[in-house]
């Protein structure tokens, strides 16, 4: 890893869950950070005041603002996106506009000023491909464009294609990362994120709702491990022009996850299985497996996740209890 001179990073969506942790890590190592966020899903109190941190409230759809901020920074990390299955299903138009037009504006500005840009994509790229572990060159298997979930997957694919085209045709230094399920402190349960939602239900004594039959499996990576991967890629010139999976390969079924949450909280709650069409809408499709192959990331940077699922759950349970106690004071 290079010991690069201190730089100024623009993080779009930087007051959100992953962005705020990345901001903390960059500031801790001596870099400066400018956060651009419209606070639609991010929270200002995710950002701790710091002399080298500047917060700008605004949208990635504001071309003049994006242009000015990219011009002032050395490196761009584009995290701003409409995220979470719930939001994507309920507000598809807003998600498409933010995810396609927003990325286009940010990438164009990075090209105008020749700035390195890291674009965060998603494991949703793979669609219904439930073989695993999935490598970066695995096929995308998508359902009908009328199913909102695949519209989101397609929007993120457009972001990736745009970044790759700018790299190949215009020489823009781009890095694409596909984030799998990322969890940890500051993650909101509001947008359908499964671990904070299950923990909140268990701590509140409500039944834990598991969608479908609960046999679908996911892998959960701690946000600190994900940020570590992002920093390693940002610091490595060999990452430019490439795409990387970032996530844990520790697989667990959602039903098993709900049982683990009950164990960790000591809750007496039961588990309710909720059909997908009741949880979302008729025609909603889910994938049975979602496991990343992170060999490429490991071979380039030496990255391995350091937090296991037990540690993640212990931390999330503690945080949810602290937040609950604070709100009832």
Protein Blocks (a to p, Z undefined) as FASTA:
>chain_A
ZZddddddddehklmmklmmmmmmmmmnopacddddehlmgcfklpccdfkbccddddfk
lmklmmmmmmmpmbdcdfbccehjklmmmmmmlmmmmmmmmmmmmmmmmmmnopacdddd
dfklnmmalbdcddfkbccddddfklmklmmmmmmmmmmmmmmmmmmmnopacddddddd
dedehiafklopaklmmmmmmmnopacddehjhlaccddddfklmmmmmmmmmmpmklgo
pacddddfbdcdfklmmmmmmmmnopabdcddddfklmmmghiacdfbdcddfklmmmmn
opacfbdfklmmmmmmmmmmmmmmmmmZZ
